[in-house]
Structures are given as C-alpha cells and as structure tokens.
Amino acid sequence: MSEEAVKAVIEAYVAACQAADVKRLQAVFHPGANMMGYMQGRFLTGGPKPFFDSVTSSTPCTYDYKISEISVAGDVGSARLDEEGYMGSNFTDYFQLARTEDGWQIVSKVFHVRQ
C-alpha cells in the first residue's frame, strides 16, 4: 500500500507540473521541504519556492516521464523520476517522502539536468 501511495504523490507532482498548477504542486511538498541540485553547471540549494516560481511562469505542457524506483520503509520513502523535455530540459529527480499528518509528502528533492 505505501509504495502505491508514494507513486501517487509522484504522479500528482508530474500532473501538477504538466498543468503548470502551482497550488497542486505545493500540496505535494511538505512546508519544510528542501531542494538542491545541478542546473547549468551550478549547484543550487534551498527551498522549493524558486521552482514554484518557474512553474508559475510556465505554460501547461506534456512530457515523457518514468518513475523508475520506489522504496518505502515504514513512514518514509524515496522515488526516482526521469523527465524528458520538461521546460526544455531532461531531469533526473530523487525524492525523499514522509508520511505526515497530511498524508505522504515530498520532504526533499535532489535533481540533475541531463544533456
């Protein structure tokens, strides 16, 4: 059951990104979530607000994606998402999730832009 719940959160993340719907995107992130990763050769770190801002200024789109790994141990889990052509780039995202009072939420996202 928990693996399906984690997959549902990642699917909701993708649907929100494709719809450019920041409110739906914010709902899958824990308020204390952090993000970090590499973009254009720079290491970026902080909260998800800059990502939310970029989604706000984007337009709805479709892109290919694959959830290639899900692992759950009790009330925590992780997932890998490969995105092709999102905002003109290809991403590999690693998510850490936790079951909170509000259900499963993303607490951390680490990303890499692939060439």
N, C-alpha and C positions, 0 to 999 in steps of 0.2 A: 504493500500500500504506500509506503513512504517514497519509494522510487517513482511511483506514478505521480505523487504529489510534487516532488521536485521537478519532474518532467513538465508538469502542468505549469509551474512557475516560469520555467524557461520558455515554454510555448507562449505564455502570456507576455513575457518580455519581448519575444520576436513579434508577436501580433501588435503590441504597442509601438514598437519601432517601425514596423511596416505602415501602421496607420498614422505615424507622427503624432501620437496621442500621449502627451507628457503626463497627464493625470493618471492614465492607466499604467504608464511606466513607473511613476513614483510609487504606485500602490504595491509593486512587487519588490521594492527596495525597502529595507529597514531604515528608519530615520538616521541611524548612526552609521550607515554603510560607508565604506570607502572604496575608492577605485584607484588603480595605478596601472601603468603600462607604457609601452613604447609607441610613439607616433612620430613620423618624420625624423627618426633618429634621436628623439628627445624622450627622456624618462619623465613621465607625468605622474603626480601623486596628489591625492586629495579626496574630496567627496564627489558624489555624482552630479553636483549642480552644473558644472561646465558641460557634461554630457546631456543633461536635461535641456540646457540652453541650446545646444546644437540641434537637438531633436525638435525643439520649438520652432527653429528657423528652417527646418527641412520640410519637404513635401511628402505626402504618402507615396510609398513605393513597394514593390515586391522584390524579393531577392532570394537566392537559394541559401539554405542553411542545413546543418546536420548537427544533431545532438549526439555526440559520439561516445560520451562516457557519463555515467551517473553512478555515484556511490553514496550510500547512506549508512550511518552508524548512530542508532538511537535518534536523537533530536537534531543532528547536524548532518550535512551532506555536501556533495560537490558535483559539479557538472562541467563538461566541456562543450562549447558551442563553436562551430566553424561557420562563418558567414561569408558569402561570396557576393560582392557587388553592393554592399550596404554603404550608402553615402559615397559611392565611387571607390571603395576600398574592400579588401578581403581581411577579415579579422579572425583570430583565434582568441576566444574568451574562456577564462576559467572562473567559475562562480563558486563561492562558498555560501551555503544557505543554512539557516537555522529555523527550527520550528518555534515560533514566538506565540504570544497571546493572540496575535492576529493571523496565525497560520504560518506556513512556510514563507520565508522572505529571503531575498538576497542580502547578505551582510558584507560581501566583498566581491569585487570584480577585478580581475587582472587580465589585461588584454595585450595583444601583439598585432600590429598591422603587417600582413604578409604582402610580399611583392607579387 
